[in-house]
Amino acid sequence: MIANNGQHKQLPNELTSTIKELQVLKPLKKAGITKSIGFSCGYLFQVIFCLIFENKNWFRTLET
């Protein structure tokens, strides 16, 4: 499962900097997509996006 400590340390630095540079999360904010507790929507989007490049699926990630 995704650890709640050090969220930004779990994603590759290249992916994080690319997402910031391309402003991928800006449409999420404009659409008003928010969460009241837990991980932010932007962080969950980054994790799911990262799974594509690591050739993993959600269930395999939760098992590790």
Long-range contacts (C-beta under 8 A, 24 or more apart in sequence): 1-62, 2-39, 2-47, 2-61, 4-39, 7-39, 7-43, 10-47, 11-46, 11-47, 11-50, 12-50, 15-46, 15-49, 15-50, 15-53, 16-46, 19-46, 19-49, 24-49
